[in-house]
Amino acid sequence: MFHLRKIDTYIFKRFFTLFLMTFLICIFILLMQFLWKHVTELVGKGIGWSVLSEFFIYAIFSIVPMALPLAVLLASLMTFGNLGENFELTAMKAAGISLFRIMRPLIIFISFLCVGAFYFSNYVLPISQTKLWTLIFSLRQKSPEFDIPVGEFYSGINGVNLYVRGKENHLLKDLMIYDFSGGFENASVTVADSGRVQFTKDNKYLLLSLYDGESFENLKNQGLNNSSSSIPYRRETFKKKEILMDFDSQFTRFDESVLKDQHVSKNFKQLTQSIDSVSKQEDLKGTEQAKTLVRQRFLGRETSNGTQLNDSLKKNKKEFNADSLFLSLPQDAMIRVSNTALERAKTMKDVIELNKMMLSEQETYVTRHEIERHRKFTLSFACLIFFFIGAPLGAIIRKGGLGMPVVISVVMFIIYYIIDNTGYKMVKEGLWLSYQGMWLSSFVLLPIGIFLTYKAVIDATIVNTDQYIKIWNKLKTRFISITNNKTN
């Protein structure tokens, strides 16, 4: 019993050390990918280090659920691969310790990790995602940092292009300003020998002081000389001219309440309540639309004012044939009736499409909430599946280090990501139910984990080429014999 405890402690320490290392590596890789996607929100905005620190912290919290399964897969592969490569796993099995007994401390740890991952996704992740996306929206609205390049057009000011040939002692040399704020046809051009740029005290406006220059302004928008083919303009020569431009350089943070009704900011209970309430509203609205169509649009039903159509036809028990009635009409009446029927059909189609669009908004809302609710479980369950893939696969291939385990982990994670993304798109487009698409990756990978665990327990090999050659020869011999029997 004492030896088993020492073995459990030894295996747990080996795994936990590798798990921390791989987890940090996965966090770094996924963080770089996240930053690459949002690099436009960060570069050239003049953001302070405090805001950047918040962005990195919230981004790290948001990618933890994706990094955990990959870290578990890689750590389990390396742990059991090292044990197999150093013949420690063989010695344990020779001592009568089964593979499940060797894996028991790690199974307990992974089980607690899955529970912790769920609580993290349920309570911590909504807060971090709310703060992260609020910060991203705030960064998108911030004006770019005012840093005028030399020899290039600067378009950081709305409606204005600024060109500078050089800088000297905080002065801009040889300026050209193209102002398109009034439209391309009403553009104005200003050139100056030098200029100075400074912000107002509230940092909301840009004061541009120009020296020794000229300005050219189009007067077409003033309605002068409209009969002439030429376009009038005004030329101004100045020694000093000041231009005030809108340029809000302050960082304004959005209120987090703008995301309070979004799926990313809700826990499991809140998602369930939102799904139930919106689903009931959707059912009521669909039922009401159906009753309205039957009451107002169908022949012989009530109109919008409550009157009845075709009362004489209802009172008369004789049945009428629509084709015979139509053919009995004169040709002019046939054309009028056909046009009227076509217009009514088009109106009905427009009404149905409008009703469908109104219902599709609520369907999309419910679908997104259902996806987020299932995701809180699937990412946690993926940790358990990847452990039962990585541990037996490491025991089978018996290769440690970062070479083979990294390759296998990347391949398996790419397969998982493709399957999971496929199911997500199927649900998002309304082709599958939410549980079918979100649990698709688990349904596919769980049998693989069971198969690999079974092979590792019975000490079987999955890359034994001789075994597959024997199976192929048997199948080929049976196929040839069947073909010969049919020929004879």
C-alpha positions in Angstrom: 0.0 0.0 0.0 2.9 2.4 0.8 4.5 1.7 -2.5 1.3 2.4 -4.4 1.0 5.8 -2.6 4.6 6.6 -3.6 3.8 5.6 -7.2 0.7 7.8 -7.1 2.7 10.8 -5.8 5.4 10.2 -8.3 3.1 10.1 -11.3 1.0 13.0 -10.1 4.2 15.2 -9.7 5.4 14.2 -13.2 2.0 15.0 -14.7 1.4 18.2 -12.8 4.8 19.7 -13.7 4.2 19.0 -17.4 0.7 20.2 -17.2 1.7 23.6 -15.8 4.4 23.9 -18.5 2.1 22.9 -21.4 -0.7 25.1 -20.0 1.4 28.2 -20.0 2.7 27.3 -23.5 -0.9 26.9 -24.8 -1.9 30.2 -23.2 0.9 32.0 -24.9 0.2 30.5 -28.3 -3.6 31.2 -28.1 -2.9 34.7 -26.7 -0.7 35.5 -29.7 -3.4 34.3 -32.1 -6.0 36.4 -30.2 -3.7 39.5 -30.4 -3.2 38.9 -34.1 -6.9 39.1 -34.7 -7.3 42.3 -32.7 -4.0 44.0 -33.5 -5.9 46.8 -35.3 -7.6 47.8 -32.1 -4.3 48.2 -30.3 -1.8 49.6 -32.8 -1.5 53.4 -33.3 -4.1 54.3 -30.6 -1.7 55.7 -27.9 -3.1 53.3 -25.3 -1.6 53.4 -21.9 0.0 50.5 -20.1 -2.9 50.2 -17.6 -5.4 49.6 -20.4 -3.1 47.2 -22.2 -2.6 45.3 -19.0 -6.4 45.0 -18.6 -6.7 43.8 -22.2 -4.0 41.1 -21.7 -5.6 39.9 -18.4 -9.1 39.6 -19.8 -7.8 37.9 -22.9 -5.9 35.3 -20.9 -9.0 34.5 -18.9 -11.1 34.2 -22.0 -8.8 31.7 -23.7 -8.4 29.4 -20.6 -11.3 27.1 -21.5 -9.6 26.5 -24.9 -6.1 26.0 -23.5 -7.1 23.5 -20.8 -8.0 20.6 -23.1 -4.9 21.0 -25.2 -2.7 21.2 -22.1 -4.3 18.0 -20.7 -3.7 16.2 -24.0 -0.1 17.2 -24.3 0.8 16.7 -20.7 -0.8 13.2 -20.5 1.0 12.2 -23.8 4.3 13.4 -22.5 3.9 11.9 -19.0 3.0 8.3 -20.2 5.3 8.6 -23.1 8.2 9.3 -20.8 7.2 6.5 -18.5 7.0 4.1 -21.4 10.3 5.2 -22.9 12.2 4.8 -19.6 10.5 1.4 -19.1 9.0 2.6 -15.8 5.5 1.7 -17.1 6.7 -1.8 -18.0 8.2 -2.2 -14.4 4.9 -1.1 -12.8 2.9 -3.6 -15.0 5.4 -6.3 -14.2 4.8 -5.6 -10.5 1.1 -6.4 -11.0 -0.2 -2.8 -11.2 -2.8 -2.3 -13.9 -2.9 0.7 -16.2 -6.1 1.9 -14.7 -4.5 1.8 -11.2 -1.5 3.8 -12.5 -3.9 6.3 -14.0 -6.1 6.6 -10.9 -4.6 9.7 -9.3 -4.6 11.5 -12.6 -8.2 10.5 -13.3 -9.2 12.0 -9.9 -7.3 15.1 -10.7 -8.8 15.5 -14.2 -12.3 15.0 -12.7 -11.7 17.8 -10.3 -10.2 19.8 -13.2 -13.4 19.3 -15.3 -15.6 20.5 -12.4 -13.3 23.5 -11.9 -13.4 24.3 -15.6 -17.2 24.3 -15.6 -17.4 26.7 -12.6 -14.7 28.8 -14.3 -16.8 29.0 -17.5 -20.0 29.6 -15.5 -18.8 32.3 -13.2 -15.4 33.8 -14.1 -15.7 33.6 -18.0 -18.9 35.7 -18.3 -17.3 38.5 -16.3 -14.0 38.4 -18.2 -15.7 38.3 -21.6 -18.0 41.2 -20.7 -15.0 43.3 -19.6 -12.9 42.2 -22.6 -15.5 43.0 -25.3 -16.4 46.3 -23.6 -12.8 47.2 -23.8 -12.5 46.1 -27.4 -15.5 48.2 -28.4 -14.0 51.2 -26.6 -10.7 50.7 -28.3 -12.4 50.5 -31.7 -14.1 53.9 -31.1 -10.9 55.7 -30.0 -9.2 57.9 -32.5 -5.7 56.9 -33.7 -2.7 58.5 -32.1 -1.7 61.7 -33.7 1.8 61.0 -35.2 2.2 62.6 -38.6 4.7 60.7 -40.8 7.1 62.4 -43.1 6.6 61.9 -46.9 3.3 60.1 -46.5 -0.3 61.1 -46.4 -1.8 61.0 -42.9 -5.5 60.1 -42.8 -6.1 59.8 -39.1 -8.3 62.9 -39.1 -11.9 62.3 -40.3 -12.4 63.8 -43.8 -8.8 65.3 -44.0 -5.6 64.1 -45.6 -2.4 65.7 -44.4 0.9 65.6 -46.2 4.2 66.8 -44.6 7.6 66.9 -46.4 9.7 67.4 -43.2 9.9 68.3 -39.5 12.2 70.7 -37.8 12.2 72.1 -34.2 8.5 70.9 -33.6 7.5 72.7 -36.9 6.0 70.9 -39.9 7.5 71.9 -43.1 5.8 72.1 -46.6 2.3 71.1 -45.6 -0.6 70.1 -47.9 -4.0 69.7 -46.4 -6.9 68.1 -48.4 -10.2 68.7 -46.7 -13.0 66.3 -48.0 -15.4 66.8 -45.0 -17.9 68.6 -47.3 -17.7 66.0 -50.0 -15.3 65.1 -52.8 -16.8 67.8 -55.1 -16.6 70.5 -52.4 -13.0 69.7 -51.4 -10.6 72.5 -50.2 -6.8 72.5 -50.5 -4.5 74.3 -48.3 -0.7 74.6 -48.7 1.7 76.3 -46.2 5.5 76.7 -45.8 5.3 75.6 -42.1 2.8 74.8 -39.4 2.5 73.8 -35.7 0.1 71.3 -34.2 -1.3 71.4 -30.7 -4.4 70.0 -28.9 -7.0 72.0 -27.0 -7.1 71.7 -23.2 -10.0 69.2 -23.3 -8.1 67.1 -25.9 -11.2 67.0 -28.2 -10.0 69.4 -30.9 -6.8 69.8 -32.9 -5.5 73.3 -33.5 -3.4 73.7 -36.6 -1.5 76.9 -37.0 -0.3 77.5 -40.5 2.3 80.1 -41.8 2.8 81.6 -45.2 0.4 79.7 -47.4 -2.6 79.6 -49.7 -5.9 77.9 -49.6 -8.3 77.0 -52.5 -11.9 76.4 -51.8 -14.7 75.1 -54.1 -17.8 77.4 -54.2 -20.1 75.0 -56.0 -22.0 74.2 -52.8 -22.9 77.9 -52.5 -25.0 77.8 -55.7 -23.0 80.5 -57.5 -23.0 80.7 -61.3 -24.9 77.4 -61.7 -25.7 78.2 -65.4 -22.0 78.3 -66.3 -20.1 75.2 -67.1 -17.1 76.4 -65.0 -17.0 75.8 -61.3 -16.1 78.9 -59.2 -13.5 78.7 -56.4 -12.0 81.0 -53.9 -8.3 81.6 -53.4 -6.9 83.0 -50.1 -3.3 84.0 -49.3 -2.3 84.3 -45.7 0.6 84.9 -43.4 -1.0 83.0 -40.5 -4.1 80.9 -40.4 -5.5 78.7 -37.6 -7.7 75.7 -38.3 -9.7 73.9 -35.6 -10.4 70.2 -36.4 -12.4 67.5 -34.5 -9.9 65.0 -33.0 -10.9 63.4 -29.7 -7.7 61.8 -28.3 -9.2 60.7 -25.0 -10.0 57.1 -24.2 -13.7 56.7 -23.4 -14.7 53.4 -21.9 -18.1 52.0 -22.8 -20.6 51.0 -20.1 -20.6 47.3 -19.4 -24.4 47.4 -19.4 -24.5 47.4 -23.2 -23.6 43.7 -23.1 -25.9 42.7 -20.2 -28.3 40.9 -22.6 -25.6 39.2 -24.6 -24.9 35.5 -24.3 -21.2 36.0 -23.5 -22.1 37.8 -20.2 -24.5 35.2 -18.7 -24.0 32.1 -16.6 -25.9 28.9 -16.9 -28.9 30.0 -14.9 -29.2 33.3 -16.7 -28.9 31.6 -20.1 -31.7 29.1 -19.2 -34.0 31.9 -18.0 -33.4 33.9 -21.2 -34.0 30.9 -23.4 -37.2 30.1 -21.7 -38.6 33.6 -21.7 -37.7 34.4 -25.4 -38.9 30.9 -26.5 -42.3 31.6 -25.0 -42.4 35.0 -26.7 -41.4 33.4 -30.0 -44.2 30.8 -29.7 -46.8 33.4 -28.8 -45.7 35.7 -31.7 -45.8 32.8 -34.2 -49.2 31.7 -33.1 -50.5 35.3 -33.3 -49.0 35.7 -36.8 -50.7 32.5 -38.0 -54.1 33.5 -36.6 -53.7 36.9 -38.3 -52.9 35.4 -41.7 -55.9 33.0 -41.5 -58.3 35.7 -40.3 -57.3 38.5 -42.7 -55.8 36.8 -45.8 -57.6 33.6 -46.6 -60.7 33.6 -48.8 -63.9 33.5 -46.9 -62.4 34.6 -43.6 -62.8 37.7 -41.6 -61.2 40.9 -42.8 -59.3 43.3 -40.6 -62.6 45.2 -39.7 -64.3 41.9 -38.7 -66.7 41.6 -41.7 -67.3 38.4 -43.5 -66.4 37.7 -47.1 -68.4 35.7 -49.6 -71.5 35.4 -47.3 -73.6 34.5 -50.3 -71.3 31.7 -51.1 -71.5 30.4 -47.5 -75.2 30.5 -47.5 -75.5 28.7 -50.8 -74.7 25.0 -50.2 -73.8 24.5 -53.9 -70.1 23.9 -54.5 -68.3 26.0 -57.1 -65.4 25.1 -59.3 -62.8 27.9 -59.4 -61.5 26.9 -62.9 -65.0 26.8 -64.4 -65.8 30.2 -62.8 -62.6 31.7 -64.2 -63.1 30.3 -67.7 -66.7 31.7 -67.8 -65.4 35.3 -67.4 -64.7 37.6 -70.4 -61.1 38.0 -71.5 -60.7 41.5 -69.9 -62.1 40.2 -66.7 -59.7 37.2 -66.8 -56.7 39.6 -67.1 -58.0 41.8 -64.2 -58.6 38.7 -62.0 -55.1 37.3 -62.9 -53.4 40.6 -62.1 -55.3 40.9 -58.8 -54.4 37.4 -57.8 -50.8 37.9 -58.7 -50.7 41.1 -56.6 -52.3 39.4 -53.7 -49.8 36.5 -53.9 -46.9 39.0 -53.9 -48.4 40.8 -50.9 -48.9 37.5 -49.1 -45.3 36.6 -49.8 -44.0 39.9 -48.5 -46.1 39.5 -45.3 -44.8 36.0 -44.8 -41.2 37.1 -45.3 -41.6 39.9 -42.9 -43.1 37.6 -40.2 -40.3 35.2 -40.8 -37.7 37.9 -40.4 -39.3 39.0 -37.2 -39.2 35.5 -35.8 -35.7 34.8 -37.1 -34.3 37.5 -34.7 -35.7 35.7 -31.7 -34.6 32.3 -33.1 -31.0 33.6 -33.5 -31.1 35.0 -30.0 -32.2 31.6 -28.6 -29.7 29.7 -30.7 -26.8 31.8 -29.5 -27.8 31.3 -25.9 -28.2 27.6 -26.3 -24.8 27.4 -27.9 -23.2 29.2 -25.0 -25.0 27.0 -22.5 -23.8 23.8 -24.1 -20.3 25.2 -24.5 -19.9 25.5 -20.7 -20.2 21.7 -20.5 -18.5 20.6 -23.8 -15.2 22.4 -23.0 -15.0 20.8 -19.6 -15.9 17.4 -20.9 -13.2 17.7 -23.6 -10.5 17.7 -20.8 -11.7 14.3 -19.7 -11.8 13.0 -23.3 -8.4 14.3 -24.2 -6.9 12.7 -21.1 -8.2 9.3 -22.1 -6.8 9.9 -25.6 -3.4 11.2 -24.5 -2.6 8.8 -21.6 -3.2 5.5 -23.4 -1.7 6.9 -26.6 1.5 7.9 -24.7 1.6 4.4 -23.1 1.3 2.8 -26.6 3.8 4.9 -28.6 6.3 5.2 -25.6 7.8 8.4 -26.9 8.5 11.3 -24.4 9.8 14.8 -24.8 8.3 17.5 -27.0 8.8 15.9 -30.4 6.2 13.2 -31.1 3.8 14.3 -28.4 3.6 17.8 -29.7 2.9 16.5 -33.3 0.2 14.1 -32.1 -1.4 16.8 -29.9 -1.5 19.4 -32.6 -3.1 16.9 -35.1 -5.7 15.7 -32.5 -6.5 19.3 -31.5 -6.9 20.3 -35.1 -9.3 17.4 -35.7 -11.2 18.4 -32.6 -11.3 22.1 -33.7 -12.5 21.3 -37.2 -15.3 18.9 -35.9 -16.3 21.4 -33.2 -16.4 24.3 -35.6 -18.4 22.3 -38.1 -21.0 21.5 -35.5 -21.1 25.1 -34.3 -21.8 26.4 -37.9 -24.5 23.8 -38.4 -26.3 24.9 -35.3 -25.8 28.6 -36.1 -27.3 28.1 -39.6 -30.3 26.3 -38.1 -29.5 22.9 -39.8 -29.0 21.0 -36.6 -30.3 21.2 -33.1 -28.0 22.9 -30.6 -27.0 19.7 -28.6 -26.2 17.8 -31.9 -23.8 20.4 -33.1 -22.1 21.4 -29.8 -21.6 17.8 -28.7 -20.5 16.5 -32.1 -16.8 16.6 -31.2 -17.4 14.7 -28.0 -19.5 12.1 -29.9 -16.6 11.6 -32.3 -13.6 11.6 -30.0 -15.1 9.7 -27.1 -15.1 6.3 -29.0 -11.5 7.1 -30.0 -10.6 7.5 -26.4 -12.3 4.3 -25.4 -10.6 2.4 -28.2 -7.1 3.7 -27.3 -7.7 3.0 -23.6 -8.7 -0.6 -24.4 -5.6 -1.1 -26.6 -3.3 0.3 -23.9 -4.9 -1.9 -21.1 -4.3 -5.1 -23.1 -0.8 -3.9 -24.2 -1.8 -4.0 -27.9 -0.1 -1.9 -30.6 -2.0 0.3 -33.0 0.9 0.9 -35.4 1.9 -2.8 -35.9 2.2 -3.0 -39.7 2.4 -6.8 -39.7 -1.0 -7.1 -38.1 -2.6 -4.8 -40.7 -0.9 -6.7 -43.6 -2.3 -10.0 -42.3 -5.8 -8.4 -42.1 -5.4 -7.1 -45.7 -4.3 -10.5 -47.0 -7.2 -12.2 -45.4 -9.7 -9.7 -46.9 -8.0 -10.0 -50.3 -8.1 -13.8 -50.3 -11.8 -13.8 -49.3 -12.6 -11.3 -52.0 -10.8 -13.4 -54.7 -12.6 -16.6 -53.6 -16.0 -14.9 -53.7 -15.2 -13.5 -57.2 -14.1 -17.0 -58.4 -17.3 -18.6 -57.1 -19.4 -16.1 -58.9 -17.5 -16.6 -62.1 -17.9 -20.4 -61.9 
